[in-house]
């Protein structure tokens, strides 16, 4: 295990740190997958913004923010604008799982 992961494991013992870390990590992981999907589908930020009915700067800020905090409505709007659906699977955590409680992937058809 790397020093980073050792330190992270130790830091995650602090409930306040762990809560903030998991919340931020989930947002980032999900937005990274949505950004990958947008690019794979060849949809520009401008076009995505138009489809969502928002300013381009809103989309740019969402995908480039250091601490994104998208609402479920925003995630739904992005999925709808890209013509995608999301599938959520909830399962028990195993010791081998990464400390981030979300696994997000884009599967193009």
C-alpha positions, 0 to 999 in steps of 0.5 A: 500500500502506498504512503498516500493510501496509508495516510488516507486510511488513517485520515478516514478514521476521523468521522468529519474528514471521512464524511467530507471525503466521501461526499466530495469523492462521489460527486467527482467520480460521477461527474468524471463519468458524465464528462467522459460520456459527453466527450464520447458522444461528441457533445460540446459543453455549449451544446449540453448547456443548450439541451439543458436550458442553462448557460454554458458557464454553468456547465463549464463550472460544474465539470471544472469546479474543485468542489462540485456539489451537483444536485440529483436534479442536475445529474438527471438533467445532464443524463436527459440532455445526453440521452442516457440513463443511469443504473444504481446498484447498492451492495455491501462493502467488502474489504477489497473495495476502494474507500470511495463508496461509488463505482461509476463507469460509462458503457457506450452502446 
